[in-house]
């Protein structure tokens, strides 16, 4: 009978859709005493949440609200008085109850908290000045605010090989503090389960199975773990140096494109509040860095909409499988290749916009401007680590050229701007270059969940009715609910469309498809919130911005919405440059040239790709691995 | 047969009772000789299985199968003298019986009708041999309540358990009592959890019963992981049905229909017996659907642990049962609220369950009259270390350490001085001689800085170095840390490193302060019991044997002569006869010499294995303080804990 037992996850696991608080929910209020102040909190909150709500800061490291509430790091310890005895409790998991008395800065708390951080530091490669997360590191901040000047306890340190055999994410176990936020976000939000704890005691590491590199496990490269990591243990694979080299090479013609969401997130790296639109400064900064042409991926987003809308109509006519699944998110594509290979035929064959961009630059632009395509270097500024993977895919090229040569994340671009000593806030706004610099509003909203589908529907409506009807208001396609469904009227036909973001939610949707539910058009983004929440976006770890919740993604998405609303052109097929491109070069959507340049195919990858025993070599964890039998 | 009522149980009992009565000393004219052979792990490892098979063959060869019967039993507790063989009638108690002794035993005792003197227990102090258990000092101060069936019944035969009134309590509960009544009984009995912390068992049952969520689960914690502890193993091997019965009662009381026994895979005999017991209970209708014709269903299944100490912690155990990594989680919520698969779960230890059947059979009034004011009943301890009679014992709560160590245990061998006793395993502490007359219960042990734990007791004499003991236990705790929380994962590592520094003669006086401070911080900050108690061996040895630490640090000397790095082996040139045996024995080739000249030991090469000491026919090799360190005195080294130059550089 025990075989039938149903596994219900523990108490703090919630679906991605509930990452964001529901303000309408009525909650009971309770009163408790924190540091001799009476504060009000919601019933069910932890002491940490209650304290932060009241403006009392308690340092924490392993805590990620609603995602990782495990009380592992013991940095958020507070003294709790129960029946006269004071005990130390991890405030992130200790429930705030009515009448509770809590001390957050008693001498005992301060002493033990300091010891905890000292212990963490004693097992951490403290190369702060050369670390990618220098000045944006939660461990650094906590150590600083506790005033640690000297480590009392020192001893053996790990010396494990840094894993960087893949083009997207670098894992340095020697900087890992075992907060397990990467594991939590990967298993509870994305539901990929790449990371878990291996070995025990001091040798514990948080790693893919058998200590494999990420390229050998079913990692979708989304980079949510990079966002979750409080230190420099998980980072994107930087390729800034290669871009500098290209820029410094007088023979190279370096073309840059920026993804739609970069204009609403880059500012955060320079002190702008979340949701600031910095499109003009972004273009100016790229010119200062020395790029020969500054274009926008928004343009090819419009192009992708044209292609995809036609593809939808074609499939609705019976040519091709339904539902049509979007393919602009490389994390999602990799997810499908690993876990849902039976749906690869449903994926739109369209390349993602930045790959379309690369392909066009090396053909259309090269011809138009009379440049040898061999001399063209395409750099893409992306909110994403999976784009680095995508650019390295063998399918993504035309003949002998890679479509995109280098992918930089938002963070890497910010670093380049700092390296060039450009004062970003003081830059005068500039325009993007023509012809691939202009976009409709539809191109802009690609950057947040639901945007691709809305953009495609806008165009498909026009294509079927042939009228420039009023822009329908697709309210139900917006917002951050994990799964959104709607019915869209296309001419006389009712289409069932659905949107999922975060692969945890994608799984739910795909299981419904498997169970036989009918949809016509489905948009899936791998990251919660879409590209505005991408794994290449700014990380909130510095002293000024230590908010670890994911709520700021709202602001970024709102900013994209404002850009869209402010445009006069809001439908992709209205973009005159796109129309000219078809006229001059591509012919027609889904035509022969498009098929060759702008479309691709997919590869089933399995759940254990390239799996082999014998992962990390190093002083500790290696020992058990060395004894593993070879298979 | 399917047992449906108390009458059915009585029928089974009647069938088996004569056998049992004879084993308890009744001369009931059965016309049958019963030979009991212990089949617990300790006796098993000294070939008791071979003894049993040999016995059966020998009896068959002599045509004695009709009037004799060879019976497997659980542990007698007298493990030092195993394998144990007991012959009834007569209750003749034979010790250390080898397969080669069987023929003589059969000839002399069974055919000749004479006791085989040679195999009787020999009391070293009186010089006499004794025939029966009652005459052996080891058993005299004991009171076997929980272990009453161990060494009496065949654990692989459910009928024998029923003949000892087994399953009557369950029948009574299921047929005649309501759950509140039973829980009230357990509460009134004063029974406290035997797993270590001593939480009142009745209260735990009440909390779990009060939850409204279904299904609920009952879990038996049989993940006995302390080094040197084997109480639970002996109960499971010797009396598995008592645990099954108690778990079923628990299921009835809290409203659960499924139970799990989480047992170490390293206990193969216990696992085998449990599997058999569950099967037999199912066949008898004592597990499964509709027990005793009521609508109460209860079934059990086993889950195996893979030897992680931390899985004895209840939340880690739950994770492991569910197939997840064995790691604790913060409480609240307690397992009684959210346990297996998020459902209310009652977790008790093996010995606690074994006590439940006692309470139900003897009544709570009787039970609460046993033991001390705060700790009721008896406690099983496993005795090990520097003591004559190692083995398994059961004494009433409140027995003094002196009684246990010197009466039951027979004292320290080799005329050595008692130094300390370690209780509670890696979570406990060392108790010095001044507390020998302390009546032990949960509270008194805690006051000494140790704890009851699951009941391991390791005796140490003057040849044990307390710093080394602390290092040993800490090494265990650090190795078994699950790696989740910072203080346990990193803190115990750093603590261990300080201890190693001290045992290697590189300690500083500040290290002692650091040891203490870090110990307190780890205790305060750790997530689960493992980390919270891991520093106990350090704190208790620091408290009672601080001078030993100081000697290690200041004089670079290990008074007990244990810490290898502080030792120096030299050849006494006067005594040496240049026989060369020491040089041959030396694996490190550290000893050199020539004929007719005294041999020399190169301290650089010497690994301090002491193999030469054992070989020397003239006791010419001496153990002493290391010269080079001794010369440096207290000023030695720049090993202050504040970090060496290399670490500073990376800061």
Contacts between the chains, C-beta under 8 A, distances in Angstrom:
chain1	res1	chain2	res2	distance
A	1	B	258	6.7
A	1	B	299	6.6
A	2	B	258	6.5
A	2	B	260	7.8
A	2	B	301	5.6
A	5	B	341	6.1
A	6	B	341	6.7
A	7	B	322	7.0
A	7	B	341	5.8
A	8	B	341	5.3
A	8	B	342	4.5
A	8	B	343	7.9
A	9	B	342	7.4
A	10	B	329	7.4
A	10	B	338	7.2
A	10	B	342	6.3
A	11	B	333	6.4
A	11	B	338	6.1
A	11	B	342	7.1
A	70	B	329	6.8
A	70	B	330	7.1
A	70	B	484	7.5
A	71	B	329	7.8
A	71	B	330	4.2
A	71	B	485	7.3
A	71	B	527	5.9
A	72	B	484	5.2
A	72	B	485	5.3
A	72	B	486	7.3
A	72	B	527	7.1
A	73	B	485	7.3
A	73	B	486	5.5
A	74	B	485	5.5
A	74	B	486	5.1
A	74	B	487	5.9
A	74	B	525	4.7
A	74	B	526	7.5
A	74	B	527	7.1
A	75	B	486	7.6
A	77	B	525	5.9
A	88	B	524	4.9
A	88	B	525	5.9
A	90	B	330	6.2
A	90	B	527	7.3
A	93	B	330	4.3
A	94	B	330	7.6
A	95	B	332	6.5
A	108	B	524	7.4
A	111	B	521	7.2
A	112	B	521	5.1
A	112	B	524	5.4
A	112	B	525	5.1
A	115	B	487	7.6
A	115	B	491	7.6
A	115	B	517	7.8
A	115	B	518	7.0
A	115	B	521	4.4
A	115	B	525	7.4
A	116	B	486	5.1
A	116	B	487	6.5
A	116	B	521	7.8
A	116	B	525	6.1
A	119	B	486	5.4
A	119	B	487	6.7
A	119	B	490	4.1
A	119	B	491	5.3
A	119	B	494	6.6
A	120	B	486	5.7
A	120	B	490	6.7
A	122	B	490	6.4
A	122	B	494	6.4
A	123	B	490	5.1
A	123	B	493	7.9
A	125	B	650	6.9
A	126	B	650	5.4
A	126	B	651	5.6
A	127	B	650	7.0
A	150	B	642	5.9
A	150	B	643	7.1
A	151	B	642	7.5
A	151	B	643	5.4
A	151	B	647	7.0
A	151	B	651	7.0
A	152	B	514	6.6
A	152	B	641	6.0
A	152	B	642	6.7
A	153	B	491	7.9
A	153	B	494	4.1
A	153	B	498	7.9
A	153	B	514	7.1
A	153	B	518	6.4
A	153	B	641	6.4
A	154	B	494	7.6
A	154	B	641	7.1
A	154	B	642	7.8
A	154	B	643	4.4
A	154	B	644	7.3
A	154	B	647	4.6
A	155	B	493	6.7
A	155	B	494	5.4
A	155	B	497	4.1
A	156	B	493	7.2
A	156	B	497	6.9
A	177	B	486	7.8
A	178	B	483	6.7
A	178	B	484	7.5
A	178	B	486	7.7
A	178	B	489	6.7
A	180	B	484	7.8
A	196	B	325	6.9
A	197	B	325	6.0
A	197	B	327	7.3
A	197	B	483	6.3
A	197	B	484	7.5
A	199	B	483	7.1
A	200	B	308	7.3
A	200	B	310	7.8
A	200	B	479	7.9
A	200	B	480	7.3
A	200	B	481	6.4
A	200	B	482	5.4
A	200	B	483	4.8
A	201	B	478	5.5
A	201	B	479	5.4
A	201	B	480	7.0
A	201	B	481	4.4
A	201	B	482	7.8
A	201	B	483	5.6
A	201	B	489	6.6
A	201	B	493	7.4
A	202	B	478	6.7
A	202	B	481	7.5
A	202	B	483	7.4
A	202	B	489	6.1
A	202	B	490	6.8
A	202	B	493	4.4
A	203	B	483	7.4
A	204	B	482	7.7
A	204	B	483	2.8
A	204	B	484	7.9
A	204	B	489	6.2
